[in-house]
């Protein structure tokens, strides 16, 4: 179950701080943590997570079994702007964007098999 967000207008460095908090957690834990996080990237990542859960539900997979397998934050396009500076010069300002890729997976619970001591018939 995948979901992605392209050209999110915040630098990847800042978004990775939030992404690192919820990697490997179950969906319910991640949503609870994103609700109370004081970072701007928390809301778009929560929205992306709920979109991936909806994609999983469409395929018939329960939300309780899902966890965040991968949340990759890549560099997007950089908008270049100029800021006037002293003596007729200018300094460049880079407005960075991020690409987010979210991958959910199901938890596999191993089942222990008992060995029976007995006669084979």
Buried (B, 14 or more C-beta within 10 A) or exposed (E): BEBBBEEBEBBBEBBBEBBEBBEEBBBEEBBEBBEEBEBEBBEBBBEBBBBBBEBBEEEEBEBEBBBBEEBEBBEBEEEEEEEEEEEEEEEEEEEBBBBBBBBBBBEEEEEEEEEEEEEEE
